[in-house]
Amino acid sequence: MFFLILMLTITALLIAYCALLLYFRSGFNRLKQGNSIDQPPVTVIVPAHNEAENLPSLLEKLSLQTYPEHLVEIILVDDRSTDNTFEIMNQFISKHTNARIIRIGEKDISASPKKQAILRAIAVSNGEIILLTDADTLPHQKWIAEMIKMYDKDTGLVFGYAPFRTDSLYDTLFHHMLALENFSMGAIGAASAGMGHPVTSFGANFSYRKKLFEDLDGFGDSIRLLSGDDDLFLHRAKKHENYQIRFSAAPESIVFTNPPLNFRHFIRQRIRFASKHLAYPKPVVAVLSIIYLFYLCLLINLIGCFFNPSFILGFAFSLIIKSVFELVFLVKAQKRLEKRNLLVYYPMVIIPHILYVVFFPILGQFFRKKW
């Protein structure tokens, strides 16, 4: 009886899961290139906590941007760093008159550290568009220009793809597998935005009108959550009646970012990300719950295979159908977002991904998160 109930549940959830992938897949065809000729003033904000190792590469990329320099303001936020982050920032602003530093010396309990850093920067910003990235990123030299092209009069928020690097130090099997997982999240963000229902985004490649941020009273109730300065604000922005949300699919708007260096760093990062899931709007939580239940049932089915051979056929069938529909979705996404063939690593992550989806949301609610 238990086996029958489990199989019926998995089948129903599998149909819903595959239908969702097909629905969002059509969103890739609706992504539009930016063609706005307006050049509003832009404020680039870079929060940094002990990022002395990564900052020089980012700052060099920012200095090479093709967007008119007199229209770009760069605000570097040194958030309680104990290395020489501040000295590196200071060297940069001494050579760039359009850059300045905000230094945070003590933690403010009224907001999460990163959100506090962003709030402090926005409060003194002069740009019409706020453009956010992280200290460990490598934006294309046309990054600002391509993101701004997306801003017509009806657009209030634009986000782009932030793939994990797989070069140099990160050219390992582990990091290619992480890049695939990160790519799948980017694919969901792009496809859902194309359908007009964006559900996730990347804080390393995120922008919005300053007026939108002010109209929505900033981060709202999520201000104390350690994560969510990007996608939780994205969901707040969806409520604004005057503005639309768009995804920039231009290759030049991509911002490469450093992946977690090792498995321990990956665990810590994903726990931080998972800690915000229950703060999503109720419809999104409901969909995530259905997906979670599907993966939980798959895990139960997998465990059952070790005790009862009758479970094996059901698990194999579910996994094959799931994989086919995921690949149909991801192949389409790869054509729009990636030049690398990350899907060659797909067979290696099929089973680990089930464990990832089941356990990280639980860990995110109970383990301490750090910034």
Secondary structure, 3 states (H helix, E strand, C coil): CHHHHHHHHHHHHHHHHHHHHHHHHHHHHHCCCCCCCCCCCEEEEEEECCCCCCHHHHHHHHHCCCCCHHHEEEEEEEECCCCCHHHHHHHHHHHCCCEEEEEECCCCCCCCHHHHHHHHHHHHCCCCEEEECCCCEEECCCHHHHHHHCCCCCEEEEEECCCECCCHHHCCHHHHHHHHHHHHHHHHHHHHHHCCCCCCCCCCCEEEEHHHHHHCCCCHHHHHCCCCCCHHHHHHHCCCCCCEEEEECCHHHCEEECCCCCHHHHHHHHHHHHCCHHHCCHHHHHHHHHHHHHHHHHHHHHHHHCCCCHHHHHHHHHHHHHHHHHHHHHHHHHHHHCCCCHHHHHHHHHHHHHHHHHHHHHHHHHCCCCC
